[in-house]
């Protein structure tokens, strides 16, 4: 997790669904608008 998720969180490409409690067992992650933009540039689907 630290190798992959922490850099994405730090770059603002993903965000926690429960930011107030990062160690919650119900914690999930979702992609941000910046993350979607970044992915579209990687796949060549830039709009």
Secondary structure, 3 states (H helix, E strand, C coil): CCCCHHHHHHHCCEEECCCCCCCCCCCCEEECHHHHHHHHHHHCCCC
